[in-house]
Amino acid sequence: MLARVFEASGLSSVQISLLREHTEKIRPPRALFCPFPFGLALGKPNDPEFQHRVLDHAFSLLERPSGPVLEDFPEEIVPADAPVTPAEERPPDPAFELTALRGYYDRFVAHHGRTAVGLTGVPSTRFRGLVRLLERYAAGEEIEAPTPDLSAAQYARFACDDIKAFFREARMEQYPAENGPQIDAWFWQQTAMGPMMRRVRDRMLASGDRQVEMLSYGIYREPDTPNPEWKYLTPTAVKTDGG
């Protein structure tokens, strides 16, 4: 929204988007959609060459005299060939899996003095309850949000975000040499928690409610199989009506 104010004052603007669906709806003057995990707006951590490619692509949109213009960044950062652990070899219970990682998570917080956990307001010591709540939601049961200003789907999304942050920070403490894509590949393809969250995502996608469907993309997006309703328009510039 601020971009329109800047443009009205004669200042050209460009933004980087991690949610194409929202950008298509808002229609800022110029935007670059980057199909990266949330929190990695410029892509690979500790890879300045890759990050400069993202910035160069974004700034090149300033050459467009009018818009809205939406382009897709052509590179992914999640390895498509990461090994997938067979289901029978994964931990049997995501709640027990979380408990096993608690020591690493606590050490991460102690070492760094910060955490991305906190959206639900539930202490990390009670995350087993959040896991059970998500299991019920994924199974099609009704759940209740703790406050009336939150829908059940929004609370489930917050729970997923908190638990993903818990797992990632624990993994960063356990294996500090791993980068972001490696941690994502581990979470989604080798843990019991990853498939359970995919089931949460699948329930949201099947809801028939567009707002709930859009929430699902904050949980997990298949890199090679985008929802056909919101398919990527082109790998080059897309100009829509309006300005």
Number of C-alpha atoms within 10 A of each C-alpha: 9 9 16 16 11 12 13 10 9 9 10 18 19 18 17 23 20 21 17 23 16 11 18 16 8 11 20 21 25 29 27 26 22 24 22 22 22 14 9 15 17 18 25 19 13 10 10 12 10 16 17 13 15 21 14 11 17 22 17 13 23 16 9 13 11 14 19 20 24 29 24 22 18 13 13 15 17 19 12 10 7 14 11 12 14 10 13 8 10 15 14 13 13 20 18 13 17 22 14 12 18 17 13 19 25 16 15 20 15 11 10 9 8 9 15 14 20 16 14 20 11 14 10 20 9 9 19 17 13 19 23 13 18 23 19 14 21 20 13 13 10 11 15 14 14 12 9 8 9 13 15 18 24 17 20 29 25 21 24 26 19 24 25 21 17 24 23 20 24 23 21 17 20 16 12 10 10 13 13 20 18 14 18 21 19 19 18 19 19 20 24 23 25 19 16 20 24 18 17 24 27 15 19 26 19 12 12 10 10 12 13 20 19 17 18 24 20 17 21 18 16 9 14 8 8 12 13 7 7 11 11 15 12 11 12 13 18 17 16 12 8 9 12
